[in-house]
Amino acid sequence: MSKFLFADVEAMLFDCDGVLVDSEYLSTNALNIVFENEFNIDIGRDYTPVIGTSLATALKYYLDLHHIKEFDLDDLKLKKEEAYFQQAKERLRSFDGCDEFLTLVKKKGLKIAVASSGSHEKINFSLTTTGLKNYFEIFCSADDVMKGKPAPDLFIAAASKVGVSPEKCIVIEDSVNGIKAAKEAKMYAIGFLGSFDQQTLLQAGADLVVNGYKNLIELF
């Protein structure tokens, strides 16, 4: 991608976990904690199938995988969030250059929004903890739509809230499910390296893959 592409862009939609905040390792580890505490089960460390999905989808994946039939999903969701907050309150950080890039995007006059598979509580916690919340006015969660990523619903809802047509939106995503959702929504998808490697993100449909905000700033 070259700088001229941004001439036709009116909005940028940011995933939160793994894009704005370096939280994926904390969030996925919280799943391990819950399944260990509640069911004495080790779910391992391959989170590929659930990164970028809603919490309910992630929990159901492991419940089905381990043939667990008796559970209270709402209670598990609360316990997973609590495990995340407990770890993240001292360890959560934003990515290097994130503040600088968000400042640049706003100076250019682009509209921005968060479109995350996390709950509104988690989004608020993560952005408040890292000092990023004041950059945004619009926050979209998987709780707001019928279908989470990889369905396009979340990004379409975010585009509607910022008042920009999907084809004039750029999505920044770290997950395969997020990239697929962005492309299904007919948006330009930038893969953010971290949770998946470059080849995997490109295979998922990413139009471009960047290695952090320094790379994005150079392009912008």
Secondary structure, 3 states (H helix, E strand, C coil): CCHHHHHHCCEEEECCECCCECCHHHHHHHHHHHHHHHHCCCCCCCCCCCCCCCHHHHHHHHHHHCCCCCCCHHHHHHHHHHHHHHHHHHHCCECCCHHHHHHHHHHCCCEEEEEECCCHHHHHHHHHHHCCHHHCCCEEEHHHCCCCCCCCHHHHHHHHHHCCCHHHEEEEECCHHHHHHHHHCCCEEEEECCCCCHHHHHHHCCCEEECCHHHHHHHC
